[in-house]
Amino acid sequence: MAGRFPLYTDADVRGPLIKALKSAGWDIARAIDEMVEGTSDPPHFERAVKLGRVLVTNDAGQEARAQQWYE
């Protein structure tokens, strides 16, 4: 069911997908609204965790970061 958990989208996720998710009722925090443009990936991952949100990204490097965080 859409909107069951809050999302955090990083700068790699473009407007059309964000618009579609919001239209479907998802609660989204966008990286560009949370931090200054050009902020590196690690602070965005940490912010998503702190806010209790699931990070949505197209950046393959975040997968390794998530695995390290989990361990």
N, C-alpha and C positions, 0 to 999 in steps of 0.2 A: 504494500500500500504506500503510495507516495506521501512524503512528508513525515515518515515515521522517525527519522533521525535528522538532526541538523547537519548541513554541509558547509564546507569551507572550500571555495574554489581559488586556486592559485592563478597567476597571470597567464598560464598556458591554456586555460579554459576560456574560450572566446564567447562573445556576446550571444550568438544564436542559441548555444546550448544552455547558457544561464537563463536566457529569456524563456526557453522551453521548460526548463525545470521549475522556474518560478510560476509559470502558467499552470503547471501540474500540481502546484501547492507545496513545493519543497521550500524549506527555510534555508536560505543561503546567505552566508557572509562571504564577501569577495575580498581577496587579498588587496586589491587596489583601494578598498575602503578601510582596511585595517592598518596598512603600513605604507610608507612612501614608495613610489615607483622605483624599481631597481633593487629593492631589498632582496638579498640572497635567499635561497630556498630554506635553509635550516630554521630561521626565525618563523617562517610561515608554517612549517610543520609543527613547531613548538606552540605557536599561537592556536592552531587548530586543536591540538591536544588540550591546551589550557581551557579553551572554550567548550570542550566536550563535543567537537564537531568532527565529522569524517572528511578527510582531505580528498578533494577531487582534483586530479592533475593529469596532464599528458606527459609529464617529465619522468622519464625512466629512472633517473637518479633518486627519486623519492622512494622507490621500492626498497632499495638498500637501506635507506635511512629508517624506514618503517620497520624493517626486519631487525635492525640494531636496537631500535627503541623497544621493540617487543621483547627481545632477549634480555 
